[in-house]
Amino acid sequence: LLITAGQASDKTAVPDLLVGLPAAGALVADRAYDSRAILDLVAKTGGQAHIPTQSRVRVQRSVEPALYRRRNLVERFFCKLKHFRRVATRFDKLARNFLAAVLIASTRLWLRAYESTT
């Protein structure tokens, strides 16, 4: 997890997030992450980007529907994360305190999912 400035685009955080991860075979993201820089970065690390093209782009890329549906897991995680009042309302003035609240809430969600599978 990474906290960025409120006015910054999410695309600016992609290189920092990918640096800390092992090389993945597939990267699935929504249309907002459709940029040549992100596609090149994923290809350079040995992965394949499954990102649909934006509607304004003339040449459309095809994305495997079954793989793209897995993105729903991430969307549901953020929806559940916003159920924590401290995260949803962003009362914290300092970014480090807000990040700590997000990490604690994420850990609770992960533990809840882990307990239900064992």
C-alpha positions in Angstrom: 0.0 0.0 0.0 1.2 3.5 -0.8 -0.2 6.9 0.1 0.0 9.5 -2.6 -1.1 13.2 -2.7 -4.8 13.7 -3.1 -4.4 15.6 -6.3 -1.9 13.1 -7.9 -3.0 10.5 -10.4 -2.9 6.9 -9.4 -0.7 6.2 -12.4 2.2 8.1 -10.8 2.5 5.5 -8.1 2.6 2.4 -10.4 6.5 2.4 -10.8 7.0 2.6 -7.0 4.5 -0.2 -6.4 5.9 -2.6 -9.0 9.5 -2.1 -7.8 8.7 -3.9 -4.5 6.9 -6.8 -6.1 8.4 -10.0 -7.6 8.0 -10.2 -11.4 4.4 -11.3 -12.1 3.2 -13.2 -15.1 0.1 -11.0 -15.4 -0.9 -7.5 -14.3 -4.6 -6.8 -14.3 -5.8 -3.2 -14.0 -8.7 -1.1 -15.2 -8.9 1.4 -18.0 -7.5 4.2 -15.9 -4.0 2.6 -16.0 -3.9 2.5 -19.8 -0.7 4.2 -20.7 2.3 3.3 -22.8 4.7 3.9 -19.9 2.9 1.4 -17.6 2.6 -1.2 -20.4 6.3 -0.8 -21.2 7.3 -1.1 -17.5 5.3 -4.3 -17.1 6.8 -5.7 -20.3 10.3 -4.8 -19.1 9.9 -6.7 -15.9 8.8 -9.8 -17.8 5.1 -9.6 -17.2 2.1 -9.1 -19.4 -0.4 -6.3 -18.8 -4.1 -7.1 -19.1 -5.4 -3.5 -19.2 -8.3 -2.6 -21.6 -7.8 0.4 -23.7 -9.6 3.6 -23.2 -12.5 4.4 -25.6 -10.6 7.3 -27.1 -7.8 5.0 -28.4 -8.2 4.0 -32.0 -6.5 0.5 -31.8 -8.2 -1.5 -29.1 -6.4 -4.2 -27.2 -8.2 -7.4 -26.3 -8.2 -8.6 -22.7 -9.1 -12.1 -21.6 -12.5 -11.8 -19.9 -11.9 -14.5 -17.3 -8.7 -12.9 -16.1 -10.1 -9.4 -16.2 -13.0 -10.5 -13.9 -10.4 -11.3 -11.2 -9.9 -7.6 -10.8 -13.2 -7.7 -8.9 -11.3 -9.1 -5.9 -9.3 -5.9 -5.6 -12.4 -3.7 -6.1 -14.2 -5.7 -3.3 -11.2 -5.3 -1.0 -11.4 -1.5 -1.3 -15.1 -1.5 -0.8 -14.7 -3.5 2.5 -11.8 -1.2 3.5 -14.1 1.8 3.3 -16.4 0.2 5.9 -13.8 1.2 8.5 -14.9 4.6 9.6 -11.4 6.0 10.3 -10.3 5.0 6.7 -13.5 6.2 5.0 -13.6 9.6 6.7 -9.8 10.3 6.6 -9.8 12.2 9.9 -6.1 11.8 10.3 -4.1 14.9 9.6 -0.8 13.1 9.0 -0.3 10.7 6.1 1.6 8.2 8.3 -1.3 7.9 10.7 -3.8 7.4 7.8 -1.5 4.7 6.3 -1.3 3.0 9.7 -5.1 3.0 9.9 -5.3 1.5 6.4 -2.7 -1.1 7.3 -4.6 -2.2 10.5 -7.9 -2.3 8.6 -6.3 -4.3 5.8 -4.8 -6.8 8.3 -8.2 -7.3 9.9 -9.7 -8.0 6.5 -6.9 -10.4 5.6 -7.3 -12.2 8.9 -11.1 -12.5 8.5 -10.6 -14.0 5.0 -7.8 -16.3 6.2 -9.9 -17.6 9.1 -12.9 -18.4 6.9 -10.8 -20.5 4.6 -9.2 -22.7 7.3 
